[in-house]
Amino acid sequence: FVIISIYVSIWAVIISLYATAVALGISSIVVFLMPLLYIPTGNVAGACLVLGAAMVLTGITILFFVGLNLITKGVVWLTKKLFTWIKHMLTRKEAAQ
């Protein structure tokens, strides 16, 4: 049961990280719209600053998704190896009896 709880915990962390990445993506879209509020007031420098921040946030979001996809593939591979090892251990015990 300990192995199952660790496995579930790992997937819960991965799902939470994907939720964080989605929140970053949504906030980058909102921040891209923010310069529309700065330009009518004549604050062009503020609009450029917010636009730059939106670009940085978009880049961080893309890198975050790429990293999460690699981590997810690694966990899936590790899960396959773990189940193969457990199956091998169970079939070896049956053959020994």
URNOR-V626832 format. One record per backbone hydrogen bond with DSSP energy under -1.0 kcal/mol. CO is the residue of the C=O (numbers start at 1). NH is the residue of the N-H. E is the energy in kcal/mol with one decimal. If there is no record, write none. Layout:
co:CO nh:NH e:E
co:CO nh:NH e:E
//
This chain:
co:1 nh:5 e:-2.1
co:2 nh:6 e:-2.2
co:3 nh:7 e:-2.4
co:4 nh:8 e:-2.6
co:5 nh:9 e:-2.1
co:6 nh:10 e:-2.3
co:7 nh:11 e:-2.0
co:8 nh:12 e:-2.1
co:9 nh:13 e:-2.1
co:10 nh:14 e:-2.1
co:11 nh:15 e:-2.4
co:12 nh:16 e:-2.1
co:13 nh:17 e:-2.3
co:14 nh:18 e:-2.1
co:15 nh:19 e:-2.1
co:16 nh:20 e:-2.0
co:17 nh:21 e:-2.2
co:18 nh:22 e:-2.3
co:19 nh:23 e:-2.1
co:20 nh:24 e:-2.2
co:21 nh:25 e:-2.1
co:22 nh:26 e:-2.5
co:23 nh:27 e:-2.3
co:24 nh:28 e:-2.1
co:25 nh:29 e:-1.6
co:26 nh:30 e:-2.0
co:27 nh:31 e:-2.5
co:28 nh:32 e:-1.7
co:33 nh:36 e:-1.3
co:34 nh:37 e:-2.2
co:34 nh:38 e:-1.0
co:35 nh:39 e:-2.4
co:38 nh:43 e:-1.7
co:39 nh:42 e:-1.8
co:42 nh:44 e:-1.5
co:43 nh:47 e:-1.7
co:44 nh:48 e:-2.4
co:45 nh:49 e:-2.3
co:46 nh:50 e:-2.4
co:47 nh:51 e:-2.2
co:48 nh:52 e:-2.3
co:49 nh:53 e:-2.2
co:50 nh:54 e:-2.2
co:51 nh:55 e:-1.9
co:52 nh:56 e:-2.2
co:53 nh:57 e:-2.5
co:54 nh:58 e:-2.2
co:55 nh:59 e:-2.2
co:56 nh:60 e:-2.5
co:57 nh:61 e:-2.1
co:58 nh:62 e:-2.3
co:59 nh:63 e:-2.4
co:60 nh:64 e:-2.3
co:61 nh:65 e:-2.3
co:62 nh:66 e:-2.2
co:63 nh:67 e:-2.5
co:64 nh:68 e:-2.4
co:65 nh:69 e:-2.3
co:66 nh:70 e:-1.8
co:67 nh:71 e:-2.3
co:68 nh:72 e:-2.7
co:69 nh:73 e:-2.3
co:70 nh:74 e:-2.1
co:71 nh:75 e:-2.3
co:72 nh:76 e:-2.4
co:73 nh:77 e:-2.4
co:74 nh:78 e:-2.6
co:75 nh:79 e:-2.3
co:76 nh:80 e:-2.2
co:77 nh:81 e:-2.3
co:78 nh:82 e:-2.4
co:79 nh:83 e:-2.6
co:80 nh:84 e:-2.3
co:81 nh:85 e:-2.4
co:82 nh:86 e:-2.5
co:83 nh:87 e:-2.5
co:84 nh:88 e:-2.3
co:85 nh:89 e:-2.4
co:86 nh:90 e:-2.4
co:87 nh:91 e:-2.5
co:88 nh:92 e:-1.8
co:89 nh:93 e:-1.6
co:90 nh:94 e:-1.9
co:91 nh:95 e:-1.7
co:92 nh:96 e:-1.5
co:93 nh:97 e:-1.2
//
